[in-house]
């Protein structure tokens, strides 16, 4: 599926260079251990690591989850946001298409004492998800490029197929009064996310923001709360 960027060709070329640098930095040959927001998480090489801006979403998850919420962590990766959500919720579903991520998420839920609160399952966006959720958390791939491996698929989504499917199915999986948390930045096509949210009738509220400077380029990151 082709994606027509909302950014200029020059900006898209810059995103491609940013992406290649980020992908190279994320590639390692060994498991990594992260101490993160009071939890310890093990991340294997085929799963995207926790980054210096991950806390922007993680802190929002801790603040947003209510006791009694049914929570869906879409694209769970290492299970980090599912583990955080399970500090308050007893009903968390964590899904991913990466088999290495599913193994990591189960292990991290067990290690952090919340395995009885977190169900980990394979799903391509909503394909294997049933029911409705009070809170959906999604840290989508930022770029619309074609990934070369499981690791890169966490940051590259050809034509934004996963994001498009997410917005198309989100209303069918939100409970009355439900809300969503999404993390995104200007190192991706932020205009596409905003346009997709508008087209599907979601109100977007910025909960947190930060910036990174690299090679003379300032990139902004946001955690959004989306509501129908």
Order of alpha helices (4+ residues) and beta strands (2+ residues): alpha-beta-beta-alpha-beta-alpha-beta-alpha-beta-beta-alpha-alpha-beta-alpha-beta-beta
